[in-house]
Amino acid sequence: MKLIDFIKAQLKEEKIVSNIVKVIEGIVLIAITVMIAYTIYELLTTISQGFIVEVIGLVGNAFLLVVLLEIFQSIADFGKGRGRSVVYVMDATVSFLLREIIIEIFNGTPQATILLTYAGLIITIAISRFLISIKRK
């Protein structure tokens, strides 16, 4: 009888969600750690290639870290039952799009259609985020 009670306690919806959130948080933390290690490695290996190559790599990696941190924050809030996870996902998306714009510009071959598409997406997400923040007040 105790085994059945234990299994029922473990299969409660909140417990399942909590355990899945912990696993996902762990995966994202590993990704952040790997990204930091890769950035340091790339920094050390690109020193001989010049300052511009180094800056391009650092900026791209820094923005990717910001995106991963915002995803982690979203997952952590979701696990705590807070309703701001959509806002964090929107923030992560905007950060990712800004990262892509900066990389396009640094690579020296920005295409107007791609930049305009990214800009349109950023404007749409910014308006949506603004409307969500007004609704919550």
Sequence and secondary structure as in RCSB ss.txt:
>XXXX:A:sequence
MKLIDFIKAQLKEEKIVSNIVKVIEGIVLIAITVMIAYTIYELLTTISQGFIVEVIGLVGNAFLLVVLLEIFQSI
ADFGKGRGRSVVYVMDATVSFLLREIIIEIFNGTPQATILLTYAGLIITIAISRFLISIKRK
>XXXX:A:secstr
 HHHHHHHHHTSHHHHHHHHHHHHHHHHHHHHHHHHHHHHHHHHHSGGG HHHHHHHHHHHHHHHHHHHHHHHHH
HHHHHT S HHHHHHHHHHHHHHHHHHHHHHTT   HHHHHHHHHHHHHHHHHHHHHHHHH 
